[in-house]
Amino acid sequence: MSRRARVLKRPVISPDGTFDSVLVSRLINRVMLSGKKTTANNIVIKSLKGASEELQATPTEVLERAVENVKPKIETKGVRVGGSNYQVPMEPYPARALRLSLTWIVNGARDMKGKSMEEKLRSVLIQSYNEEGPAIAKRDVVHQQAASNKAFAHLANRVKRKKK
């Protein structure tokens, strides 16, 4: 991260070929391991189609609602004040909230055992759509941590925030 000047935002990711959605492309990039994008693409497309058939909604609607349900509304950031570190509750900027929600969905699928990645991702997407499952549990843990550190909210002005 540059200390002198503000870092320019990278160009927007191109939409995927199947659903023509940037959000699906970002999910594919999160699922991808060792540069195997075709494999990740197949996993995401099959799991989205399976989830959409089960929920009777379009695949992009399923993903958008699942991500919206998982997005954190508030999180904590560490601030050093007078030799002590405090966890200050703050609202995450939108790009970070999206990145966290996609990461929690993929990690929730990876932590499951005994099924293929397509089935695991499909079940986590369905659970997130219905506000259940491991990704929602992770969001709730982050919200609880922020609520328990509400006493340090007055230190929020000491946190250096990036300009949007």
KOLKE-619478 format. One record per residue (C-alpha): residue number from 1; y, x, z. Coordinates in nm, 2 decimals. Example, Ala and Ser with C-alpha at 12.3 -4.5 7.8 and 13.67 -1.06 7.14 Angstrom:
# KOLKE-619478
[1, [-0.45, 1.23, 0.78]]
[2, [-0.11, 1.37, 0.71]]
END
This chain:
# KOLKE-619478
[1, [0.00, 0.00, 0.00]]
[2, [0.33, 0.14, -0.10]]
[3, [0.58, 0.22, 0.18]]
[4, [0.88, 0.27, -0.05]]
[5, [0.89, -0.03, -0.29]]
[6, [0.73, -0.36, -0.31]]
[7, [0.40, -0.36, -0.50]]
[8, [0.40, -0.58, -0.81]]
[9, [0.15, -0.86, -0.82]]
[10, [-0.13, -0.81, -1.07]]
[11, [-0.16, -1.04, -1.37]]
[12, [-0.34, -1.37, -1.32]]
[13, [-0.72, -1.37, -1.37]]
[14, [-0.82, -1.54, -1.69]]
[15, [-1.01, -1.87, -1.65]]
[16, [-1.39, -1.87, -1.69]]
[17, [-1.55, -1.99, -2.02]]
[18, [-1.75, -2.28, -1.89]]
[19, [-1.51, -2.48, -1.67]]
[20, [-1.18, -2.32, -1.79]]
[21, [-1.08, -2.27, -1.42]]
[22, [-0.92, -1.96, -1.26]]
[23, [-1.06, -2.07, -0.92]]
[24, [-1.42, -2.06, -1.07]]
[25, [-1.34, -1.71, -1.20]]
[26, [-1.23, -1.59, -0.86]]
[27, [-1.55, -1.73, -0.70]]
[28, [-1.75, -1.55, -0.97]]
[29, [-1.57, -1.22, -0.88]]
[30, [-1.64, -1.28, -0.51]]
[31, [-2.01, -1.34, -0.57]]
[32, [-2.05, -1.04, -0.80]]
[33, [-2.23, -0.74, -0.67]]
[34, [-2.25, -0.39, -0.83]]
[35, [-2.05, -0.51, -1.14]]
[36, [-2.31, -0.76, -1.25]]
[37, [-2.07, -1.03, -1.37]]
[38, [-2.32, -1.21, -1.59]]
[39, [-2.56, -1.26, -1.31]]
[40, [-2.28, -1.38, -1.08]]
[41, [-2.15, -1.61, -1.35]]
[42, [-2.50, -1.77, -1.39]]
[43, [-2.53, -1.81, -1.01]]
[44, [-2.19, -1.98, -0.97]]
[45, [-2.23, -2.21, -1.28]]
[46, [-2.58, -2.33, -1.17]]
[47, [-2.48, -2.39, -0.81]]
[48, [-2.16, -2.58, -0.91]]
[49, [-2.35, -2.80, -1.16]]
[50, [-2.62, -2.87, -0.89]]
[51, [-2.36, -2.95, -0.63]]
[52, [-2.16, -3.18, -0.87]]
[53, [-2.48, -3.37, -0.95]]
[54, [-2.56, -3.42, -0.59]]
[55, [-2.20, -3.52, -0.49]]
[56, [-2.13, -3.73, -0.80]]
[57, [-1.80, -3.53, -0.88]]
[58, [-1.69, -3.28, -1.14]]
[59, [-1.78, -2.92, -1.06]]
[60, [-1.41, -2.81, -1.04]]
[61, [-1.34, -3.10, -0.80]]
[62, [-1.63, -2.99, -0.58]]
[63, [-1.50, -2.63, -0.56]]
[64, [-1.14, -2.73, -0.51]]
[65, [-1.21, -2.96, -0.23]]
[66, [-1.46, -2.72, -0.06]]
[67, [-1.20, -2.44, -0.08]]
[68, [-0.92, -2.67, 0.05]]
[69, [-1.14, -2.77, 0.35]]
[70, [-1.22, -2.41, 0.43]]
[71, [-0.87, -2.27, 0.40]]
[72, [-0.73, -2.15, 0.73]]
[73, [-0.40, -2.32, 0.83]]
[74, [-0.33, -2.05, 1.10]]
[75, [-0.47, -1.71, 1.18]]
[76, [-0.38, -1.42, 1.42]]
[77, [-0.22, -1.09, 1.33]]
[78, [-0.21, -0.79, 1.56]]
[79, [0.13, -0.68, 1.68]]
[80, [0.21, -0.37, 1.89]]
[81, [0.48, -0.44, 2.15]]
[82, [0.56, -0.20, 2.42]]
[83, [0.23, -0.02, 2.41]]
[84, [0.02, -0.33, 2.41]]
[85, [-0.15, -0.51, 2.12]]
[86, [-0.10, -0.88, 2.10]]
[87, [-0.27, -1.13, 1.87]]
[88, [0.01, -1.34, 1.73]]
[89, [-0.07, -1.67, 1.56]]
[90, [0.08, -1.70, 1.21]]
[91, [0.04, -1.91, 0.90]]
[92, [-0.14, -1.70, 0.63]]
[93, [0.04, -1.68, 0.30]]
[94, [-0.13, -1.89, 0.03]]
[95, [-0.31, -1.61, -0.16]]
[96, [-0.46, -1.48, 0.16]]
[97, [-0.58, -1.83, 0.26]]
[98, [-0.75, -1.87, -0.07]]
[99, [-0.91, -1.53, -0.06]]
[100, [-1.04, -1.59, 0.30]]
[101, [-1.18, -1.93, 0.21]]
[102, [-1.37, -1.79, -0.10]]
[103, [-1.50, -1.50, 0.11]]
[104, [-1.62, -1.73, 0.39]]
[105, [-1.80, -1.95, 0.14]]
[106, [-1.98, -1.66, -0.02]]
[107, [-2.06, -1.49, 0.31]]
[108, [-2.20, -1.81, 0.45]]
[109, [-2.43, -1.83, 0.15]]
[110, [-2.53, -1.47, 0.17]]
[111, [-2.62, -1.50, 0.54]]
[112, [-2.88, -1.78, 0.47]]
[113, [-3.23, -1.66, 0.43]]
[114, [-3.53, -1.77, 0.23]]
[115, [-3.37, -1.92, -0.08]]
[116, [-3.22, -1.80, -0.41]]
[117, [-2.85, -1.73, -0.41]]
[118, [-2.79, -2.03, -0.64]]
[119, [-2.95, -2.27, -0.39]]
[120, [-2.77, -2.11, -0.09]]
[121, [-2.43, -2.12, -0.26]]
[122, [-2.49, -2.48, -0.37]]
[123, [-2.57, -2.59, -0.02]]
[124, [-2.27, -2.41, 0.13]]
[125, [-2.04, -2.57, -0.13]]
[126, [-2.19, -2.91, -0.05]]
[127, [-2.15, -2.85, 0.33]]
[128, [-1.79, -2.73, 0.28]]
[129, [-1.71, -3.03, 0.07]]
[130, [-1.84, -3.25, 0.36]]
[131, [-1.65, -3.03, 0.62]]
[132, [-1.97, -2.89, 0.77]]
[133, [-2.16, -2.56, 0.75]]
[134, [-2.10, -2.19, 0.82]]
[135, [-1.76, -2.16, 0.63]]
[136, [-1.61, -2.45, 0.82]]
[137, [-1.75, -2.29, 1.14]]
[138, [-1.57, -1.96, 1.06]]
[139, [-1.24, -2.15, 0.99]]
[140, [-1.28, -2.33, 1.33]]
[141, [-1.33, -2.00, 1.51]]
[142, [-1.01, -1.86, 1.35]]
[143, [-0.82, -2.17, 1.45]]
[144, [-0.95, -2.15, 1.81]]
[145, [-0.85, -1.79, 1.83]]
[146, [-0.50, -1.87, 1.71]]
[147, [-0.48, -2.17, 1.96]]
[148, [-0.59, -1.95, 2.25]]
[149, [-0.31, -1.70, 2.16]]
[150, [-0.04, -1.96, 2.13]]
[151, [0.14, -1.79, 2.42]]
[152, [0.23, -1.50, 2.20]]
[153, [0.39, -1.71, 1.92]]
[154, [0.73, -1.59, 2.02]]
[155, [0.64, -1.24, 1.90]]
[156, [0.60, -1.37, 1.54]]
[157, [0.94, -1.24, 1.44]]
[158, [0.83, -0.89, 1.51]]
[159, [0.56, -0.91, 1.24]]
[160, [0.66, -0.76, 0.91]]
[161, [0.58, -1.01, 0.64]]
[162, [0.55, -0.95, 0.27]]
[163, [0.79, -1.14, 0.05]]
[164, [0.62, -1.40, -0.16]]
END
